[in-house]
């Protein structure tokens, strides 16, 4: 299962912060913080009204988990 996610980047503060607005108008704020052995990534996204917050959180966590696998496979971690 997959979906396309489109948006507009609004603020880039390398290497610590990125904000964007997805196609339905919701805002997201991503912060990158150095951590032992890597980087912590925190994403705050306005919840949508169709699904529960819990379901949305699980979905976004699955995306982050998959990205971690792909980044490791391509030596991007």
PDB file of N, CA, C, O and CB in Angstrom:
ATOM      1  N   UNK A   1       0.847  -1.178   0.000  1.00  0.00           N
ATOM      2  CA  UNK A   1       0.000   0.000   0.000  1.00  0.00           C
ATOM      3  C   UNK A   1       0.887   1.233   0.000  1.00  0.00           C
ATOM      4  O   UNK A   1       1.916   1.256   0.674  1.00  0.00           O
ATOM      5  CB  UNK A   1      -0.961   0.003   1.218  1.00  0.00           C
ATOM      6  N   UNK A   2       0.507   2.240  -0.734  1.00  0.00           N
ATOM      7  CA  UNK A   2       1.286   3.455  -0.778  1.00  0.00           C
ATOM      8  C   UNK A   2       0.410   4.640  -1.137  1.00  0.00           C
ATOM      9  O   UNK A   2      -0.775   4.493  -1.436  1.00  0.00           O
ATOM     10  CB  UNK A   2       2.425   3.319  -1.767  1.00  0.00           C
ATOM     11  N   UNK A   3       1.004   5.793  -1.101  1.00  0.00           N
ATOM     12  CA  UNK A   3       0.288   7.004  -1.465  1.00  0.00           C
ATOM     13  C   UNK A   3       1.298   8.061  -1.844  1.00  0.00           C
ATOM     14  O   UNK A   3       2.467   7.985  -1.466  1.00  0.00           O
ATOM     15  CB  UNK A   3      -0.622   7.492  -0.312  1.00  0.00           C
ATOM     16  N   UNK A   4       0.846   9.042  -2.590  1.00  0.00           N
ATOM     17  CA  UNK A   4       1.686  10.170  -2.958  1.00  0.00           C
ATOM     18  C   UNK A   4       1.439  11.299  -1.975  1.00  0.00           C
ATOM     19  O   UNK A   4       0.298  11.586  -1.615  1.00  0.00           O
ATOM     20  CB  UNK A   4       1.409  10.628  -4.414  1.00  0.00           C
ATOM     21  N   UNK A   5       2.498  11.923  -1.554  1.00  0.00           N
ATOM     22  CA  UNK A   5       2.400  13.047  -0.634  1.00  0.00           C
ATOM     23  C   UNK A   5       3.104  14.227  -1.286  1.00  0.00           C
ATOM     24  O   UNK A   5       4.304  14.175  -1.552  1.00  0.00           O
ATOM     25  CB  UNK A   5       3.023  12.706   0.768  1.00  0.00           C
ATOM     26  N   UNK A   6       2.362  15.275  -1.537  1.00  0.00           N
ATOM     27  CA  UNK A   6       2.931  16.459  -2.170  1.00  0.00           C
ATOM     28  C   UNK A   6       2.762  17.643  -1.241  1.00  0.00           C
ATOM     29  O   UNK A   6       1.804  17.719  -0.471  1.00  0.00           O
ATOM     30  CB  UNK A   6       2.267  16.736  -3.542  1.00  0.00           C
ATOM     31  N   UNK A   7       3.705  18.564  -1.324  1.00  0.00           N
ATOM     32  CA  UNK A   7       3.630  19.741  -0.493  1.00  0.00           C
ATOM     33  C   UNK A   7       4.624  20.790  -0.933  1.00  0.00           C
ATOM     34  O   UNK A   7       5.289  20.658  -1.961  1.00  0.00           O
ATOM     35  CB  UNK A   7       3.860  19.379   0.944  1.00  0.00           C
ATOM     36  N   UNK A   8       4.710  21.828  -0.135  1.00  0.00           N
ATOM     37  CA  UNK A   8       5.608  22.944  -0.415  1.00  0.00           C
ATOM     38  C   UNK A   8       6.487  23.194   0.798  1.00  0.00           C
ATOM     39  O   UNK A   8       5.994  23.373   1.911  1.00  0.00           O
ATOM     40  CB  UNK A   8       4.814  24.221  -0.789  1.00  0.00           C
ATOM     41  N   UNK A   9       7.788  23.203   0.571  1.00  0.00           N
ATOM     42  CA  UNK A   9       8.722  23.521   1.643  1.00  0.00           C
ATOM     43  C   UNK A   9       8.622  25.014   1.921  1.00  0.00           C
ATOM     44  O   UNK A   9       8.649  25.828   0.998  1.00  0.00           O
ATOM     45  CB  UNK A   9      10.186  23.109   1.270  1.00  0.00           C
ATOM     46  N   UNK A  10       8.508  25.369   3.196  1.00  0.00           N
ATOM     47  CA  UNK A  10       8.344  26.774   3.559  1.00  0.00           C
ATOM     48  C   UNK A  10       9.575  27.363   4.229  1.00  0.00           C
ATOM     49  O   UNK A  10       9.936  28.511   3.971  1.00  0.00           O
ATOM     50  CB  UNK A  10       7.162  26.930   4.467  1.00  0.00           C
ATOM     51  N   UNK A  11      10.224  26.575   5.096  1.00  0.00           N
ATOM     52  CA  UNK A  11      11.412  27.060   5.813  1.00  0.00           C
ATOM     53  C   UNK A  11      12.440  25.951   5.843  1.00  0.00           C
ATOM     54  O   UNK A  11      12.113  24.803   6.142  1.00  0.00           O
ATOM     55  CB  UNK A  11      11.060  27.528   7.262  1.00  0.00           C
ATOM     56  N   UNK A  12      13.686  26.289   5.534  1.00  0.00           N
ATOM     57  CA  UNK A  12      14.801  25.355   5.668  1.00  0.00           C
ATOM     58  C   UNK A  12      15.861  26.046   6.499  1.00  0.00           C
ATOM     59  O   UNK A  12      16.347  27.118   6.136  1.00  0.00           O
ATOM     60  CB  UNK A  12      15.367  24.907   4.268  1.00  0.00           C
ATOM     61  N   UNK A  13      16.218  25.433   7.609  1.00  0.00           N
ATOM     62  CA  UNK A  13      17.272  25.946   8.474  1.00  0.00           C
ATOM     63  C   UNK A  13      18.303  24.834   8.638  1.00  0.00           C
ATOM     64  O   UNK A  13      18.269  24.093   9.620  1.00  0.00           O
ATOM     65  CB  UNK A  13      16.703  26.418   9.868  1.00  0.00           C
ATOM     66  N   UNK A  14      19.228  24.716   7.669  1.00  0.00           N
ATOM     67  CA  UNK A  14      20.198  23.611   7.731  1.00  0.00           C
ATOM     68  C   UNK A  14      21.081  23.744   8.959  1.00  0.00           C
ATOM     69  O   UNK A  14      21.431  24.865   9.327  1.00  0.00           O
ATOM     70  CB  UNK A  14      21.067  23.574   6.458  1.00  0.00           C
ATOM     71  N   UNK A  15      21.442  22.690   9.584  1.00  0.00           N
ATOM     72  CA  UNK A  15      20.971  21.318   9.373  1.00  0.00           C
ATOM     73  C   UNK A  15      19.920  20.917  10.404  1.00  0.00           C
ATOM     74  O   UNK A  15      19.778  19.730  10.698  1.00  0.00           O
ATOM     75  CB  UNK A  15      22.146  20.343   9.426  1.00  0.00           C
ATOM     76  N   UNK A  16      19.185  21.873  10.956  1.00  0.00           N
ATOM     77  CA  UNK A  16      18.353  21.591  12.122  1.00  0.00           C
ATOM     78  C   UNK A  16      16.841  21.512  11.899  1.00  0.00           C
ATOM     79  O   UNK A  16      16.141  20.835  12.652  1.00  0.00           O
ATOM     80  CB  UNK A  16      18.608  22.608  13.115  1.00  0.00           C
ATOM     81  N   UNK A  17      16.337  22.194  10.876  1.00  0.00           N
ATOM     82  CA  UNK A  17      14.874  22.308  10.804  1.00  0.00           C
ATOM     83  C   UNK A  17      14.398  22.427   9.363  1.00  0.00           C
ATOM     84  O   UNK A  17      15.065  23.001   8.502  1.00  0.00           O
ATOM     85  CB  UNK A  17      14.391  23.518  11.612  1.00  0.00           C
ATOM     86  N   UNK A  18      13.205  21.855   9.133  1.00  0.00           N
ATOM     87  CA  UNK A  18      12.538  21.940   7.839  1.00  0.00           C
ATOM     88  C   UNK A  18      11.042  22.039   8.120  1.00  0.00           C
ATOM     89  O   UNK A  18      10.499  21.244   8.887  1.00  0.00           O
ATOM     90  CB  UNK A  18      12.879  20.698   6.917  1.00  0.00           C
ATOM     91  N   UNK A  19      10.384  22.998   7.508  1.00  0.00           N
ATOM     92  CA  UNK A  19       8.926  23.067   7.638  1.00  0.00           C
ATOM     93  C   UNK A  19       8.326  23.025   6.247  1.00  0.00           C
ATOM     94  O   UNK A  19       8.887  23.552   5.286  1.00  0.00           O
ATOM     95  CB  UNK A  19       8.476  24.357   8.405  1.00  0.00           C
ATOM     96  N   UNK A  20       7.166  22.381   6.164  1.00  0.00           N
ATOM     97  CA  UNK A  20       6.487  22.288   4.882  1.00  0.00           C
ATOM     98  C   UNK A  20       4.985  22.224   5.099  1.00  0.00           C
ATOM     99  O   UNK A  20       4.511  21.985   6.210  1.00  0.00           O
ATOM    100  CB  UNK A  20       6.974  21.061   4.094  1.00  0.00           C
ATOM    101  N   UNK A  21       4.249  22.440   4.023  1.00  0.00           N
ATOM    102  CA  UNK A  21       2.790  22.370   4.054  1.00  0.00           C
ATOM    103  C   UNK A  21       2.381  21.361   2.993  1.00  0.00           C
ATOM    104  O   UNK A  21       2.740  21.492   1.823  1.00  0.00           O
ATOM    105  CB  UNK A  21       2.121  23.785   3.803  1.00  0.00           C
ATOM    106  N   UNK A  22       1.616  20.339   3.420  1.00  0.00           N
ATOM    107  CA  UNK A  22       1.196  19.326   2.460  1.00  0.00           C
ATOM    108  C   UNK A  22      -0.018  19.813   1.684  1.00  0.00           C
ATOM    109  O   UNK A  22      -0.630  20.820   2.038  1.00  0.00           O
ATOM    110  CB  UNK A  22       0.884  17.998   3.169  1.00  0.00           C
ATOM    111  N   UNK A  23      -0.360  19.093   0.627  1.00  0.00           N
ATOM    112  CA  UNK A  23      -1.375  19.521  -0.321  1.00  0.00           C
ATOM    113  C   UNK A  23      -2.718  19.896   0.265  1.00  0.00           C
ATOM    114  O   UNK A  23      -3.417  20.740  -0.296  1.00  0.00           O
ATOM    115  CB  UNK A  23      -1.579  18.473  -1.291  1.00  0.00           C
ATOM    116  N   UNK A  24      -3.099  19.289   1.383  1.00  0.00           N
ATOM    117  CA  UNK A  24      -4.400  19.613   1.986  1.00  0.00           C
ATOM    118  C   UNK A  24      -4.328  20.795   2.945  1.00  0.00           C
ATOM    119  O   UNK A  24      -5.319  21.127   3.595  1.00  0.00           O
ATOM    120  CB  UNK A  24      -4.944  18.406   2.719  1.00  0.00           C
ATOM    121  N   UNK A  25      -3.155  21.436   3.038  1.00  0.00           N
ATOM    122  CA  UNK A  25      -3.009  22.638   3.841  1.00  0.00           C
ATOM    123  C   UNK A  25      -2.419  22.437   5.228  1.00  0.00           C
ATOM    124  O   UNK A  25      -2.095  23.408   5.911  1.00  0.00           O
ATOM    125  CB  UNK A  25      -4.311  23.272   3.979  1.00  0.00           C
ATOM    126  N   UNK A  26      -2.275  21.183   5.649  1.00  0.00           N
ATOM    127  CA  UNK A  26      -1.712  20.943   6.986  1.00  0.00           C
ATOM    128  C   UNK A  26      -0.218  21.240   6.997  1.00  0.00           C
ATOM    129  O   UNK A  26       0.489  20.974   6.025  1.00  0.00           O
ATOM    130  CB  UNK A  26      -1.966  19.485   7.432  1.00  0.00           C
ATOM    131  N   UNK A  27       0.255  21.798   8.116  1.00  0.00           N
ATOM    132  CA  UNK A  27       1.661  22.145   8.262  1.00  0.00           C
ATOM    133  C   UNK A  27       2.418  21.030   8.980  1.00  0.00           C
ATOM    134  O   UNK A  27       1.865  20.313   9.813  1.00  0.00           O
ATOM    135  CB  UNK A  27       1.811  23.469   9.023  1.00  0.00           C
ATOM    136  N   UNK A  28       3.702  20.906   8.632  1.00  0.00           N
ATOM    137  CA  UNK A  28       4.581  19.946   9.288  1.00  0.00           C
ATOM    138  C   UNK A  28       5.882  20.648   9.647  1.00  0.00           C
ATOM    139  O   UNK A  28       6.363  21.512   8.914  1.00  0.00           O
ATOM    140  CB  UNK A  28       4.846  18.707   8.380  1.00  0.00           C
ATOM    141  N   UNK A  29       6.434  20.267  10.771  1.00  0.00           N
ATOM    142  CA  UNK A  29       7.705  20.810  11.240  1.00  0.00           C
ATOM    143  C   UNK A  29       8.612  19.629  11.564  1.00  0.00           C
ATOM    144  O   UNK A  29       8.257  18.767  12.367  1.00  0.00           O
ATOM    145  CB  UNK A  29       7.511  21.749  12.492  1.00  0.00           C
ATOM    146  N   UNK A  30       9.787  19.595  10.934  1.00  0.00           N
ATOM    147  CA  UNK A  30      10.734  18.501  11.133  1.00  0.00           C
ATOM    148  C   UNK A  30      12.001  19.076  11.740  1.00  0.00           C
ATOM    149  O   UNK A  30      12.571  20.035  11.218  1.00  0.00           O
ATOM    150  CB  UNK A  30      11.039  17.756   9.793  1.00  0.00           C
ATOM    151  N   UNK A  31      12.441  18.484  12.850  1.00  0.00           N
ATOM    152  CA  UNK A  31      13.696  18.912  13.463  1.00  0.00           C
ATOM    153  C   UNK A  31      14.669  17.752  13.482  1.00  0.00           C
ATOM    154  O   UNK A  31      14.278  16.597  13.650  1.00  0.00           O
ATOM    155  CB  UNK A  31      13.462  19.449  14.893  1.00  0.00           C
ATOM    156  N   UNK A  32      15.944  18.072  13.308  1.00  0.00           N
ATOM    157  CA  UNK A  32      17.029  17.104  13.303  1.00  0.00           C
ATOM    158  C   UNK A  32      17.980  17.466  14.432  1.00  0.00           C
ATOM    159  O   UNK A  32      18.481  18.589  14.491  1.00  0.00           O
ATOM    160  CB  UNK A  32      17.767  17.075  11.925  1.00  0.00           C
ATOM    161  N   UNK A  33      18.228  16.521  15.324  1.00  0.00           N
ATOM    162  CA  UNK A  33      19.076  16.766  16.482  1.00  0.00           C
ATOM    163  C   UNK A  33      20.147  15.691  16.559  1.00  0.00           C
ATOM    164  O   UNK A  33      19.845  14.499  16.496  1.00  0.00           O
ATOM    165  CB  UNK A  33      18.242  16.801  17.781  1.00  0.00           C
ATOM    166  N   UNK A  34      21.400  16.114  16.694  1.00  0.00           N
ATOM    167  CA  UNK A  34      22.481  15.139  16.836  1.00  0.00           C
ATOM    168  C   UNK A  34      22.242  14.290  18.069  1.00  0.00           C
ATOM    169  O   UNK A  34      21.847  14.787  19.124  1.00  0.00           O
ATOM    170  CB  UNK A  34      23.855  15.841  16.920  1.00  0.00           C
ATOM    171  N   UNK A  35      22.490  12.999  17.913  1.00  0.00           N
ATOM    172  CA  UNK A  35      22.307  12.047  19.007  1.00  0.00           C
ATOM    173  C   UNK A  35      23.455  11.057  18.973  1.00  0.00           C
ATOM    174  O   UNK A  35      24.178  10.965  17.981  1.00  0.00           O
ATOM    175  CB  UNK A  35      20.933  11.314  18.904  1.00  0.00           C
ATOM    176  N   UNK A  36      23.615  10.338  20.028  1.00  0.00           N
ATOM    177  CA  UNK A  36      24.653   9.328  20.090  1.00  0.00           C
ATOM    178  C   UNK A  36      24.458   8.322  18.962  1.00  0.00           C
ATOM    179  O   UNK A  36      23.438   7.635  18.907  1.00  0.00           O
ATOM    180  CB  UNK A  36      24.649   8.623  21.458  1.00  0.00           C
ATOM    181  N   UNK A  37      25.425   8.237  18.073  1.00  0.00           N
ATOM    182  CA  UNK A  37      25.365   7.263  16.996  1.00  0.00           C
ATOM    183  C   UNK A  37      24.491   7.660  15.826  1.00  0.00           C
ATOM    184  O   UNK A  37      24.230   6.823  14.962  1.00  0.00           O
ATOM    185  CB  UNK A  37      24.890   5.987  17.528  1.00  0.00           C
ATOM    186  N   UNK A  38      24.022   8.906  15.754  1.00  0.00           N
ATOM    187  CA  UNK A  38      23.191   9.280  14.619  1.00  0.00           C
ATOM    188  C   UNK A  38      22.463  10.589  14.815  1.00  0.00           C
ATOM    189  O   UNK A  38      22.979  11.522  15.429  1.00  0.00           O
ATOM    190  CB  UNK A  38      22.206   8.210  14.344  1.00  0.00           C
ATOM    191  N   UNK A  39      21.270  10.642  14.289  1.00  0.00           N
ATOM    192  CA  UNK A  39      20.454  11.860  14.331  1.00  0.00           C
ATOM    193  C   UNK A  39      19.040  11.484  14.744  1.00  0.00           C
ATOM    194  O   UNK A  39      18.463  10.535  14.213  1.00  0.00           O
ATOM    195  CB  UNK A  39      20.453  12.593  12.949  1.00  0.00           C
ATOM    196  N   UNK A  40      18.489  12.221  15.683  1.00  0.00           N
ATOM    197  CA  UNK A  40      17.077  12.065  16.035  1.00  0.00           C
ATOM    198  C   UNK A  40      16.265  12.952  15.106  1.00  0.00           C
ATOM    199  O   UNK A  40      16.602  14.116  14.892  1.00  0.00           O
ATOM    200  CB  UNK A  40      16.811  12.429  17.542  1.00  0.00           C
ATOM    201  N   UNK A  41      15.200  12.395  14.559  1.00  0.00           N
ATOM    202  CA  UNK A  41      14.308  13.143  13.681  1.00  0.00           C
ATOM    203  C   UNK A  41      12.942  13.193  14.352  1.00  0.00           C
ATOM    204  O   UNK A  41      12.373  12.158  14.696  1.00  0.00           O
ATOM    205  CB  UNK A  41      14.221  12.492  12.251  1.00  0.00           C
ATOM    206  N   UNK A  42      12.418  14.403  14.535  1.00  0.00           N
ATOM    207  CA  UNK A  42      11.095  14.574  15.119  1.00  0.00           C
ATOM    208  C   UNK A  42      10.213  15.283  14.098  1.00  0.00           C
ATOM    209  O   UNK A  42      10.576  16.335  13.572  1.00  0.00           O
ATOM    210  CB  UNK A  42      11.163  15.377  16.462  1.00  0.00           C
ATOM    211  N   UNK A  43       9.055  14.697  13.825  1.00  0.00           N
ATOM    212  CA  UNK A  43       8.115  15.283  12.888  1.00  0.00           C
ATOM    213  C   UNK A  43       6.837  15.628  13.643  1.00  0.00           C
ATOM    214  O   UNK A  43       6.239  14.773  14.297  1.00  0.00           O
ATOM    215  CB  UNK A  43       7.825  14.318  11.701  1.00  0.00           C
ATOM    216  N   UNK A  44       6.429  16.882  13.547  1.00  0.00           N
ATOM    217  CA  UNK A  44       5.152  17.317  14.107  1.00  0.00           C
ATOM    218  C   UNK A  44       4.274  17.724  12.938  1.00  0.00           C
ATOM    219  O   UNK A  44       4.623  18.613  12.161  1.00  0.00           O
ATOM    220  CB  UNK A  44       5.331  18.501  15.139  1.00  0.00           C
ATOM    221  N   UNK A  45       3.126  17.059  12.823  1.00  0.00           N
ATOM    222  CA  UNK A  45       2.225  17.299  11.712  1.00  0.00           C
ATOM    223  C   UNK A  45       0.825  17.513  12.245  1.00  0.00           C
ATOM    224  O   UNK A  45       0.367  16.782  13.123  1.00  0.00           O
ATOM    225  CB  UNK A  45       2.257  16.134  10.710  1.00  0.00           C
ATOM    226  N   UNK A  46       0.150  18.511  11.716  1.00  0.00           N
ATOM    227  CA  UNK A  46      -1.234  18.740  12.108  1.00  0.00           C
ATOM    228  C   UNK A  46      -2.060  17.506  11.737  1.00  0.00           C
ATOM    229  O   UNK A  46      -1.953  16.996  10.622  1.00  0.00           O
ATOM    230  CB  UNK A  46      -1.805  20.026  11.425  1.00  0.00           C
ATOM    231  N   UNK A  47      -2.866  17.040  12.657  1.00  0.00           N
ATOM    232  CA  UNK A  47      -3.702  15.864  12.408  1.00  0.00           C
ATOM    233  C   UNK A  47      -4.805  16.210  11.417  1.00  0.00           C
ATOM    234  O   UNK A  47      -5.294  17.339  11.381  1.00  0.00           O
ATOM    235  CB  UNK A  47      -4.311  15.332  13.726  1.00  0.00           C
ATOM    236  N   UNK A  48      -5.190  15.217  10.609  1.00  0.00           N
ATOM    237  CA  UNK A  48      -6.336  15.395   9.735  1.00  0.00           C
ATOM    238  C   UNK A  48      -7.573  14.867  10.454  1.00  0.00           C
ATOM    239  O   UNK A  48      -7.451  14.240  11.507  1.00  0.00           O
ATOM    240  CB  UNK A  48      -6.124  14.671   8.368  1.00  0.00           C
ATOM    241  N   UNK A  49      -8.737  15.105   9.915  1.00  0.00           N
ATOM    242  CA  UNK A  49      -9.979  14.803  10.622  1.00  0.00           C
ATOM    243  C   UNK A  49     -10.587  13.440  10.287  1.00  0.00           C
ATOM    244  O   UNK A  49     -11.503  12.991  10.976  1.00  0.00           O
ATOM    245  CB  UNK A  49     -10.977  15.862  10.325  1.00  0.00           C
ATOM    246  N   UNK A  50     -10.091  12.778   9.238  1.00  0.00           N
ATOM    247  CA  UNK A  50     -10.712  11.539   8.788  1.00  0.00           C
ATOM    248  C   UNK A  50     -10.344  10.323   9.650  1.00  0.00           C
ATOM    249  O   UNK A  50     -11.177   9.443   9.866  1.00  0.00           O
ATOM    250  CB  UNK A  50     -10.322  11.277   7.361  1.00  0.00           C
ATOM    251  N   UNK A  51      -9.116  10.273  10.134  1.00  0.00           N
ATOM    252  CA  UNK A  51      -8.630   9.120  10.901  1.00  0.00           C
ATOM    253  C   UNK A  51      -8.233   9.555  12.310  1.00  0.00           C
ATOM    254  O   UNK A  51      -7.955  10.730  12.552  1.00  0.00           O
ATOM    255  CB  UNK A  51      -7.428   8.452  10.186  1.00  0.00           C
ATOM    256  N   UNK A  52      -8.208   8.596  13.233  1.00  0.00           N
ATOM    257  CA  UNK A  52      -7.816   8.912  14.609  1.00  0.00           C
ATOM    258  C   UNK A  52      -6.349   9.321  14.658  1.00  0.00           C
ATOM    259  O   UNK A  52      -5.562   8.964  13.782  1.00  0.00           O
ATOM    260  CB  UNK A  52      -8.067   7.705  15.540  1.00  0.00           C
ATOM    261  N   UNK A  53      -5.997  10.070  15.686  1.00  0.00           N
ATOM    262  CA  UNK A  53      -4.598  10.465  15.868  1.00  0.00           C
ATOM    263  C   UNK A  53      -3.698   9.240  16.001  1.00  0.00           C
ATOM    264  O   UNK A  53      -2.584   9.217  15.477  1.00  0.00           O
ATOM    265  CB  UNK A  53      -4.450  11.364  17.106  1.00  0.00           C
ATOM    266  N   UNK A  54      -4.195   8.213  16.712  1.00  0.00           N
ATOM    267  CA  UNK A  54      -3.406   6.992  16.897  1.00  0.00           C
ATOM    268  C   UNK A  54      -3.109   6.331  15.552  1.00  0.00           C
ATOM    269  O   UNK A  54      -1.974   5.929  15.299  1.00  0.00           O
ATOM    270  CB  UNK A  54      -4.145   6.005  17.822  1.00  0.00           C
ATOM    271  N   UNK A  55      -4.108   6.217  14.698  1.00  0.00           N
ATOM    272  CA  UNK A  55      -3.920   5.606  13.389  1.00  0.00           C
ATOM    273  C   UNK A  55      -2.943   6.431  12.553  1.00  0.00           C
ATOM    274  O   UNK A  55      -2.081   5.877  11.871  1.00  0.00           O
ATOM    275  CB  UNK A  55      -5.269   5.467  12.659  1.00  0.00           C
ATOM    276  N   UNK A  56      -3.079   7.743  12.607  1.00  0.00           N
ATOM    277  CA  UNK A  56      -2.163   8.610  11.869  1.00  0.00           C
ATOM    278  C   UNK A  56      -0.738   8.467  12.384  1.00  0.00           C
ATOM    279  O   UNK A  56       0.205   8.400  11.596  1.00  0.00           O
ATOM    280  CB  UNK A  56      -2.612  10.067  11.966  1.00  0.00           C
ATOM    281  N   UNK A  57      -0.576   8.421  13.701  1.00  0.00           N
ATOM    282  CA  UNK A  57       0.767   8.271  14.286  1.00  0.00           C
ATOM    283  C   UNK A  57       1.404   6.947  13.855  1.00  0.00           C
ATOM    284  O   UNK A  57       2.592   6.899  13.538  1.00  0.00           O
ATOM    285  CB  UNK A  57       0.696   8.346  15.832  1.00  0.00           C
ATOM    286  N   UNK A  58       0.609   5.875  13.846  1.00  0.00           N
ATOM    287  CA  UNK A  58       1.145   4.582  13.414  1.00  0.00           C
ATOM    288  C   UNK A  58       1.546   4.620  11.946  1.00  0.00           C
ATOM    289  O   UNK A  58       2.574   4.059  11.567  1.00  0.00           O
ATOM    290  CB  UNK A  58       0.118   3.469  13.649  1.00  0.00           C
ATOM    291  N   UNK A  59       0.752   5.269  11.132  1.00  0.00           N
ATOM    292  CA  UNK A  59       1.071   5.384   9.709  1.00  0.00           C
ATOM    293  C   UNK A  59       2.354   6.150   9.463  1.00  0.00           C
ATOM    294  O   UNK A  59       3.204   5.724   8.681  1.00  0.00           O
ATOM    295  CB  UNK A  59      -0.062   6.053   8.977  1.00  0.00           C
ATOM    296  N   UNK A  60       2.489   7.281  10.133  1.00  0.00           N
ATOM    297  CA  UNK A  60       3.711   8.073   9.969  1.00  0.00           C
ATOM    298  C   UNK A  60       4.923   7.339  10.529  1.00  0.00           C
ATOM    299  O   UNK A  60       6.014   7.433   9.967  1.00  0.00           O
ATOM    300  CB  UNK A  60       3.561   9.434  10.654  1.00  0.00           C
ATOM    301  N   UNK A  61       4.747   6.608  11.630  1.00  0.00           N
ATOM    302  CA  UNK A  61       5.867   5.842  12.175  1.00  0.00           C
ATOM    303  C   UNK A  61       6.303   4.757  11.186  1.00  0.00           C
ATOM    304  O   UNK A  61       7.497   4.488  11.052  1.00  0.00           O
ATOM    305  CB  UNK A  61       5.482   5.209  13.533  1.00  0.00           C
ATOM    306  N   UNK A  62       5.359   4.142  10.505  1.00  0.00           N
ATOM    307  CA  UNK A  62       5.691   3.139   9.493  1.00  0.00           C
ATOM    308  C   UNK A  62       6.503   3.763   8.358  1.00  0.00           C
ATOM    309  O   UNK A  62       7.433   3.140   7.846  1.00  0.00           O
ATOM    310  CB  UNK A  62       4.408   2.492   8.937  1.00  0.00           C
ATOM    311  N   UNK A  63       6.159   4.983   7.965  1.00  0.00           N
ATOM    312  CA  UNK A  63       6.921   5.680   6.923  1.00  0.00           C
ATOM    313  C   UNK A  63       8.348   5.936   7.393  1.00  0.00           C
ATOM    314  O   UNK A  63       9.301   5.694   6.652  1.00  0.00           O
ATOM    315  CB  UNK A  63       6.237   7.012   6.543  1.00  0.00           C
ATOM    316  N   UNK A  64       8.496   6.420   8.610  1.00  0.00           N
ATOM    317  CA  UNK A  64       9.835   6.688   9.153  1.00  0.00           C
ATOM    318  C   UNK A  64      10.635   5.389   9.274  1.00  0.00           C
ATOM    319  O   UNK A  64      11.820   5.360   8.945  1.00  0.00           O
ATOM    320  CB  UNK A  64       9.733   7.386  10.535  1.00  0.00           C
ATOM    321  N   UNK A  65      10.000   4.325   9.741  1.00  0.00           N
ATOM    322  CA  UNK A  65      10.685   3.033   9.867  1.00  0.00           C
ATOM    323  C   UNK A  65      11.165   2.544   8.502  1.00  0.00           C
ATOM    324  O   UNK A  65      12.288   2.055   8.380  1.00  0.00           O
ATOM    325  CB  UNK A  65       9.751   1.983  10.512  1.00  0.00           C
ATOM    326  N   UNK A  66      10.335   2.670   7.489  1.00  0.00           N
ATOM    327  CA  UNK A  66      10.724   2.236   6.140  1.00  0.00           C
ATOM    328  C   UNK A  66      11.849   3.100   5.603  1.00  0.00           C
ATOM    329  O   UNK A  66      12.774   2.586   4.974  1.00  0.00           O
ATOM    330  CB  UNK A  66       9.522   2.286   5.185  1.00  0.00           C
ATOM    331  N   UNK A  67      11.787   4.396   5.839  1.00  0.00           N
ATOM    332  CA  UNK A  67      12.860   5.285   5.405  1.00  0.00           C
ATOM    333  C   UNK A  67      14.182   4.880   6.042  1.00  0.00           C
ATOM    334  O   UNK A  67      15.219   4.905   5.380  1.00  0.00           O
ATOM    335  CB  UNK A  67      12.528   6.741   5.751  1.00  0.00           C
ATOM    336  N   UNK A  68      14.157   4.507   7.321  1.00  0.00           N
ATOM    337  CA  UNK A  68      15.367   4.075   8.024  1.00  0.00           C
ATOM    338  C   UNK A  68      15.988   2.869   7.332  1.00  0.00           C
ATOM    339  O   UNK A  68      17.206   2.808   7.163  1.00  0.00           O
ATOM    340  CB  UNK A  68      15.051   3.739   9.491  1.00  0.00           C
ATOM    341  N   UNK A  69      15.163   1.916   6.935  1.00  0.00           N
ATOM    342  CA  UNK A  69      15.650   0.719   6.240  1.00  0.00           C
ATOM    343  C   UNK A  69      16.266   1.093   4.891  1.00  0.00           C
ATOM    344  O   UNK A  69      17.364   0.646   4.559  1.00  0.00           O
ATOM    345  CB  UNK A  69      14.501  -0.295   6.038  1.00  0.00           C
ATOM    346  N   UNK A  70      15.557   1.911   4.122  1.00  0.00           N
ATOM    347  CA  UNK A  70      16.051   2.311   2.802  1.00  0.00           C
ATOM    348  C   UNK A  70      17.349   3.101   2.935  1.00  0.00           C
ATOM    349  O   UNK A  70      18.286   2.875   2.170  1.00  0.00           O
ATOM    350  CB  UNK A  70      14.991   3.146   2.053  1.00  0.00           C
ATOM    351  N   UNK A  71      17.420   4.021   3.889  1.00  0.00           N
ATOM    352  CA  UNK A  71      18.632   4.813   4.089  1.00  0.00           C
ATOM    353  C   UNK A  71      19.815   3.922   4.443  1.00  0.00           C
ATOM    354  O   UNK A  71      20.923   4.145   3.954  1.00  0.00           O
ATOM    355  CB  UNK A  71      18.414   5.856   5.188  1.00  0.00           C
ATOM    356  N   UNK A  72      19.597   2.922   5.282  1.00  0.00           N
ATOM    357  CA  UNK A  72      20.673   2.004   5.661  1.00  0.00           C
ATOM    358  C   UNK A  72      21.128   1.181   4.450  1.00  0.00           C
ATOM    359  O   UNK A  72      22.325   0.957   4.267  1.00  0.00           O
ATOM    360  CB  UNK A  72      20.208   1.067   6.804  1.00  0.00           C
ATOM    361  N   UNK A  73      20.188   0.737   3.636  1.00  0.00           N
ATOM    362  CA  UNK A  73      20.525  -0.047   2.436  1.00  0.00           C
ATOM    363  C   UNK A  73      21.351   0.754   1.448  1.00  0.00           C
ATOM    364  O   UNK A  73      22.162   0.188   0.715  1.00  0.00           O
ATOM    365  CB  UNK A  73      19.257  -0.542   1.754  1.00  0.00           C
ATOM    366  N   UNK A  74      21.155   2.050   1.419  1.00  0.00           N
ATOM    367  CA  UNK A  74      21.865   2.908   0.478  1.00  0.00           C
ATOM    368  C   UNK A  74      22.971   3.720   1.152  1.00  0.00           C
ATOM    369  O   UNK A  74      23.480   4.688   0.587  1.00  0.00           O
ATOM    370  CB  UNK A  74      20.888   3.840  -0.203  1.00  0.00           C
ATOM    371  N   UNK A  75      23.327   3.314   2.350  1.00  0.00           N
ATOM    372  CA  UNK A  75      24.376   3.986   3.117  1.00  0.00           C
ATOM    373  C   UNK A  75      24.103   5.478   3.273  1.00  0.00           C
ATOM    374  O   UNK A  75      25.010   6.305   3.171  1.00  0.00           O
ATOM    375  CB  UNK A  75      25.725   3.779   2.450  1.00  0.00           C
ATOM    376  N   UNK A  76      22.839   5.805   3.522  1.00  0.00           N
ATOM    377  CA  UNK A  76      22.444   7.198   3.737  1.00  0.00           C
ATOM    378  C   UNK A  76      22.304   7.523   5.213  1.00  0.00           C
ATOM    379  O   UNK A  76      22.095   8.677   5.588  1.00  0.00           O
ATOM    380  CB  UNK A  76      21.138   7.492   3.022  1.00  0.00           C
ATOM    381  N   UNK A  77      22.421   6.500   6.047  1.00  0.00           N
ATOM    382  CA  UNK A  77      22.223   6.700   7.490  1.00  0.00           C
ATOM    383  C   UNK A  77      23.421   7.342   8.112  1.00  0.00           C
ATOM    384  O   UNK A  77      23.433   7.587   9.318  1.00  0.00           O
ATOM    385  CB  UNK A  77      21.931   5.388   8.186  1.00  0.00           C
TER     386      UNK A  77
END
